[in-house]
């Protein structure tokens, strides 16, 4: 499991290497919650997915297979069970990447 470094700002776009794959992640706060976009190169893996506490973001294996992305992303509230918002990003709300192998371990 890999912690992804993020800042407490309302909108941010950054590049990160996850399991040897170059990815771009955009986080943006709206009145209805925090949303995430994920790309592998120029290919969108998922767009406009709401970020919820301890809830997979990519979710569907067909998205991973068709884009070359493996694993998944999720947020953890380190101080309770709230869904993430921009003001606590990187401190209270931590974004993690988990590999497919780690996902299988949890599922079994």
BELCOR-V936924 format. One record per run of one state. SS is the DSSP state (h for helix, s for strand, l for the rest). FROM is the first residue (numbers start at 1). TO is the last residue. If there is no record, write none. Layout:
# BELCOR-V936924
{{SS & FROM & TO} {SS & FROM & TO}}
This chain:
# BELCOR-V936924
{{l & 1 & 1} {s & 2 & 4} {l & 5 & 10} {s & 11 & 18} {l & 19 & 20} {s & 21 & 30} {l & 31 & 32} {s & 33 & 40} {l & 41 & 42} {s & 43 & 50} {l & 51 & 52} {s & 53 & 53} {l & 54 & 60} {h & 61 & 67} {l & 68 & 71} {s & 72 & 77} {l & 78 & 85} {h & 86 & 88} {s & 89 & 89} {l & 90 & 92} {s & 93 & 98} {l & 99 & 99} {h & 100 & 107} {l & 108 & 108}}
